[in-house]
């Protein structure tokens, strides 16, 4: 386990972030209390990706993977774009999301994006207006009055915070992709 010094992770509820260059400002869908963001992959799409702090990388449904792979067995996504923000050269295994679809009632679940996005950008979620903003970390400054929440990471990507729930102290996983 290591301290979360390399990952800047901001969840903004009502306080706007200080002036940092905005790489993306897009509407997200909140489905079953999960955040889905529109993304293009290798210039195709848009695809709906689950934003997941509990995911070590990215994964795509077999349908999307087949569309992008064009017969290659181990596809890499050359570019993943959310708004003007871009990630490059991602390994993307296929994952069957059928069970999640059946339980949650999703009509479309194209894939997941996790740690690569959180390592590259400061992520700001505005749940009131359903906006995702990706900010450049080099010039990001927390807004006045913001509370810094220190965290460690398990396995190099999974955020863990110390806290108290119903009077019980503990370490808790911060996982946007799971609602339990």
Protein Blocks (a to p, Z undefined) as FASTA:
>chain_A
ZZfkkbccdddfklccdddddfbdcddddeehiacddddeehiacddddddfkbfbdcdd
fklmmmmnnopabdcdfbacehjbccehiacddddfklmmmmnopabdfbdcdfkmmmmp
ccdddfknopacdddfklgccdehiacdddddeehlaccddddeehiacdddddfkbcZZ
